[in-house]
Amino acid sequence: MHRDFTSYLSHPVFKVIKKYLEDNEGSAFVIGGFVRDLLLEKKSKDIDIVVYGDGLQFAKNVAEILRVKKVSVFKTFGTAHFRYKDVDVEFVTARKESYSKDSRNPKVSPGSLKDDQYRRDFTINALAIDLHPSSFGELIDPFNGETDIENGMIRTPLDPSETFSDDPLRMLRAIRFASQLDFKIDISCLKSIRDQSERIKIISRERITDEINKILMSPCPSRGFKLLKSTGLLEYIFPELLELSGIETINGKSHKDNFLHTLQVVDNVSKTSDKLWLRWSALLHDIAKPPTKRFDKKIGWTFHGHEELGSKMVPRIFKYHRLPLDAKMKYVQKLVRLHLRPIALVKGSVTDTAIRRLLNEAGEDVEDLMLLCNADITSKNEFKVKRYQENFKLVSEKLQAVEEKDKIRNFQPPVKGEEIMKSFNLGPCYEVGVIKSKIKEAILEGEIPNSYDDAKALMLTIGKEMGLEIKESLN
């Protein structure tokens, strides 16, 4: 995989640094993810530069030449950052780091490039390319990171127990990189993660959730979550997910391993969508199966109501993981609550009424709900899977046909509460709600079309039956 890296350093940032070093003393190197991604033939939007000397002033000088006005400086850590067009550029003074047992925030002191490479989390992130004019484009690889990229291996530059103890977040990062890149984790690293898994408790919930999101957005998320479980980290960062694991057998009847099933559903969704919150919906769709699990002598294992309880668990889980408690959470709640509905339609007769009700509840998210439900078919019986998928296709066609005919998605009854009050000379009251509800039910049941004239006629009929007096101007 040896290449001439000079041709890869055409970005204006590198050209300016090279030119600056022609006229000034010092050294600078591009390091970390940018170099790793070069070797993986991936595009990178982040450039990390290690500088000998005053990295902060160096950053300001480069920014001035590039005509970048805003430079963010973090003196405590000796770093500076600016954005140039669509690329984030960070400068750091070459440094040594030392850690205390109770914090991942290091004490920093000046050092060499080698010191800086030693402090990196993994060999694949410790690769550097020289930007000095005399050795421009030269790869500096003291830990054989290039070979590890070729072999698809995650290793640490130092003893893994030291690397992970210094910053326990690196344990999650190891798993995240393995999941994103489809790499293996070195055995000594895996052992060290297992031995130190409890140390993850000193890491902030926001940092942990950021890594979980990146695992969820990887091509095959199940790889990451299986590693989280096998290393013992899942117990500390997502216990509800761990509770899904395992198979119980009574009287020869067993239920499936709901942890593995959930991961299969997440993987299936990942093949069809890159929406983070849809993937979260897949991750949580069966989260309430453990507390709803019951054994019935006649029918075996049941999980009645797990979709409703799961939906109620979503806000607590989101709050714990510092996820947004807004429309994104409500979206996940909705999909968890409704994930059995399309499956029930597939099993039974697909009536217009059932379709109208599903369209009304799912609203604009009905397509995502169908993707989730399709992904939820994980039977090993290929014939069963094929039959379900064919039936799902029929349900999808029916959804489209009913929506085109009745315009039910996100609908509100054509007659508003204000008109009901005006028609019967009422103020806000119980009767108004009853009339609105009955009109909505009649439309969903297909008793009347979803039109203003039909809804108004029914309103007058219902009001009369309730003994309400119609204003004379309406007669």
N, C-alpha and C positions, 0 to 999 in steps of 0.2 A: 504494500500500500504506500510505498515511498513516492512522493510527488515533489514537483517544484512549487513550493508554496507562494513564491513571488507572484505568480499569476492570479492567486486567490486574494491578494491584498490590494485590490484596485479601488477599494472604497476611499472616498476623499479623506476620511479620518486618518487612514494609514499613510496616505500620500503627504498630508500636512505634518504628521509626526516625523516621517522620514526627512522631510525638508527642514523641519525645525531642528532635528538632531544633526543635520549637516552644518548648521550655523551655531549650535550651542552644545555645551558639554552635557553629558548624561546618557542614560540608557532607558529604553522602554520596550515592553513585550506585550503582545496580545496573548491572553491566557484563558483557560477555562472552557466554557461552553461554546464559544465561537470556534475554537480550534477543534474541539470534539465534533461539532457539527460539520466542519469542513471535511473531516475524515469520514463522517457518516454520509456525506453528500446531501446534507440538509441545509436549508437556509436558516440563518440566525438573525434575530433583530436586536441582539445584545452584544456589545463589545466591551470586554473588560481589559483594561490596560494596567500593567504593573510598571511603576516608575522608580528608578533609583534617584534619591534626593527628595525634593519637595513635590510630591505628587499633586497637591492642591494647586500650587502655582503653575505647575506644568499644565494642568487641566484648564486653568484660566487662559493661559497663553494659546493653547490649541483652540479653545472656544473663540477667542478673539480673532484668530486667523480665519476661522470658519464663519465668522460673523454671527455666532450664537450669543444672544444677549443674556440669557438666564443660566447661571451655573449654581447648582445646589452643593453646598460644602458641609461636610460632617467632620469637624476637627477631631472629635473624640476618637473616631475610628480611622482618621487619616484618609478619608475618601471624598471624592467629588463626582458629581453626575451632571450630565446635560443630555438633552435630546437633540439630535441632528436629523432633520427630516423624519423618517420613520424608524430610526435606530436609537436605542438607549446606549449611551457611552458612559462607562464608569472608570474613574482613575483611582488607583490606590498606591500609596507609598509602599514599596517592598517591606514586609514586616514579619516579625515573629509574634506568636500568640501564646499566652498561658491562661489556663482556666482554673476556676475554683470548682469545688464539688457540687455546689448548689446553684450554679448559673451557667448558661450557655454564652454569656457575654464575656469575651476574652479581655485580658490585659494585653495591650499592644505596645510593641517597641520596634524601632527600625531594624531591618534585616536585609538579607540578600534575596535574589530571585529563588535560590534553592530553599531558603527559609520559607518563602512564600509558597513554594510548591509543596513543601512538607506539610503546611497547614491546610492544604486542600483536602476535600472529603474523599475523593476517589481518584485513582490513577488516570481515568479517562478525562477528569476535569483538571488535572495537573499539567497537561500539555501546554507548552508555550512556544510562540514564534517570535524571534528577534526582529525588532523594527529599526535597529540601528543601521545606517546606510552601509557600513562595512560588512555586515552579516545579515542584511535584510532577507527575510523569508526562511531563515534557518530554524528548523524544529529543535526544541530542547525538551527531551523526554527522559528524565532520570529514573522513572519508575516503570518503563515499558508500557505506558498507556496505549501507545499505538497498537502493540500486540494484543492488549486486552480488548481493544475495539475490534480487531480482526477476529478474535476468539469469542466475542460477545460475553465478556466477563466483567463483573463489578468487583473491584478490589480496592483496598485502602492503601495509601502510600506508607503509612506507619502501621504498627501493630493495631489491628481493628479494635481491640479492647480500649486502647488509648484514644483512638479517633472517635469512637462512639461515646466514651465516657466524657470527653471534652465537650462534645455537643451531641446530645441524644437525638436531636432532630435528624442527624445523619442516618440513623437507623431507618427512619421513614423514607428519607431520600434514596437510600439504597434500594428499597422495595419499589419506590416510584420509578426510578430509572430502569430497574429490571422490567417493570410492567410497560413503560413507554417504549423501550428499545428492544424488548423481547430478549434481554440478556439474562445470564445466570449470575447468581451471587456466589462468590467464593465461599467454600465450606467454612473456613476459619471466620469469615465475616458473619455467616449465618449463626454459627455457634456463639459468637460474641453478642449478637443481637438477642438471642435466646437468654443468654446469661444476664444481660443488662436491660431486658425489656421494661422492667419496672421504672427505670430512670426516665422513661418518656413522660412521666408525671410532672417533671419540672418544666416541660415545654408548654407554652401558652396554647390555649384551645384554638385560637385563630391560625397559628402556624400549623397545627395538626390538621385542621380542616382544609387548609390550602393544599396540603399534600394529598388528603383524601380526594379532593376535587380533581387533582391532577391524575390520580390513579383511576378515578371514574372516567376521565376523558381519554385514557390511553386506549389503544386499539383493542386490547383484550383485558378489560378490567379484572376479570376473575383471577388472572395470574397474580396481580397485586394483593387482592383480598385473601387468597389462599396463603400467600407468604406472610401476610399480617397474622393470620391464624396460627400457622405452623411455628412462627417465631415467638408467639405469646404476646405480641403487641396488641392484637385485637381486644384482648381482655381489658386493657386499660383505655383504649381509645373509642371502642364501639361495642360495649357489652351486649346490647340488645341484638346485634347481628350474630354474635357468638352463640347466643341462646338458641338460634335457629338450627344449630349444628346437632347432628346425631340422629339415630334411628331407634325407635322403641318398638318392641314386639310383644304383643299379648295374644294368647290363644292362636299363635301362628299367623296373626295379622300384623303387618308392619306398615308404618307410614314412611314416605320418602324423606331423605335428608333435605330439609328445607333451606339449609345454608347453601348446599351445592345447587339446589334448584334455583334459588334466588340469583346466584352468580351466573347460572346459565341464562336466565332471563335478562340480566344486565348485559351479558355478551351479545345476546340476540338483538336487543335494542340498539346496542352499539354498532351493529352491522347496518342499521337502517337510519340512524339519526345521530347527530353530534350535539344534540341539545342536552346541556348539563342537567336541567331539572327533570327532563324525561328519564334520564339515567338514574337520578335520585328517586324518582317514582318507582322505577323497577327495583331499586335496592330496598325500598321500604314497602313494597306491595304486600308482602306476607309477614311483615314485622310483628304482627300481633298473633301469629299462629301459636307460639309457646303458651301465652296465657289463656288462649281459647281452646287448647287441645283437650279433647275428651275421648274416652273409649266406650263405644256402644257394642254390646255383645252381638247384636244382630247385624249392624252395618259397619262395624270396625271404627276406625279413627275419624273424628270429625273436628272441624275448626270453625264451627258456626259463629258468624258475626265478626270474623277476624278482619274483614274489610272495614267495618264501621269502627271497631276499636283501633285498628291501625291508623285510620284517618284522624282519630282523636289523639293518638300518640305523636303525630307529626309535629305539632307546635312545640311540644316539650323537647323532642329530638333536635329540631331546628334551633331552638333557644340554647340548648346545651352545646351545640357545635358552632354557635355564633353565625348561623346562616340567616339570611334575610327573612324577617317576619312580615313579609308583605305579600304582594300578588304571587310571587314565586312559590312561597309556602302554601298559599291557598290552591295554587295549581297542583302541587304535589298531593295535598290533602284530597282534592277532587279525584285525581286519578287513582289514588289508593282506595278511596271509597267506592268508586265505580268499576274497578278492574274486573269484577266478576259478571257484570251486567251483560256485556256482549257475549261472554261464554254461555250465559244462561239462554240467550237468544239462539245461539248456535245449537244448543241441546234441545230446545223446544221449538214451537212454531213461531215464525217471525211475523207477528201481527203488526199492522200499521200503528196501533195504539202503543205497543211496547217500543217501537222505533221512535214515535213522537216523543215519548217520555224520556228516552235515552238522549235524543237530540236536544231536548229542552234542558236537561241537567248537565250534559257535557258541553253544550254551547260550542264555542270556537275551538275547543280542545278535543273534539270528537275524533279527529284524525289521529292525534297523539294517543288517545285512549285505545284506538283500534291497533296501533303499532304495539302498544304495551301488551294488549291481550293476545295478539298474534305471537309475540315473544314469549308469552306465558305457556305456550304449548311446548312442553319439553319431554313428552313421552318418548320412550325408547322404541315404542311400537310405530314403525314407519307408516303403516296403513292407517292407524289412528290419527297420526299427525296430518297425513295427507287429507283425510276426511274432514278434520277440523278446519284445515286451511281452505278447503273448497267451500265449506259452509260459511266461513268468515267472509269469503269473497261474495257470497250471496247476501250476507248481512250488509256489507259495504255498499253493494249495489242498491239494496233496499233503502239504506240510509240516504243515499243520494237522490233516489226517486221520491221518497217522502218529503225530503227537504225542498226539492224543486216544486213539489205540489203544494205543500202546506206552509212553507217558510217558518218552521218551528224553532230553528236554532236561535237561542237567546231571545225568544219572543216574549213579549208582555201582552196581556189581553188588550185587544184593540180599543176597548172602552176603559178610560182612565177613572181613577177614584174621584177626581174633581167632577167629571160628568155625571157619575152616579149620584153624588151629593146634590148637584144642581137639579137633576131629574126628579129627585124625590124630596127636595127641599130639606136635606140633612146636613148636619155638621159631621166632622170626623167621628165615626162610631163603629161598633161591632158589625152592624148590618152591611156597611160598605165593604168590609173585608170579606164577608160571606158571599156577597154577590160577585166580587172580583174572582174569588176562589172557584165558585161554581162555573163561571164563564170559562176560566182557564181549564178546568177539568173537562168541560164539555168539548172544548177544542182538542185537548189531548186525547180524549176518548173517541174523537171522530164523529161526535154527535152533531156538531155544526162545523161549517168551514171556518178557517182562520181569516174572517173578514169583519169589517166594522159594522156593516148592516146586520149581519146575522148575530153578531155579539150584542148589538144594541137591542135587537128584538128579544133576545133571550134575557137581557137585563130587565126589560119591562115586564116580561112574564114572571121572572123570579121575584121582582119587587111586588108584583100583584099578589103572588102566592104568599109572600111574607106579610101582606096586609099593609104595605106602604102605599101612600097616596101619591099619585103621579101629578106633577105640576100641570095645570090646565093647558099651558102653551104647547105641551108635548102631545096632547090628544088630537 
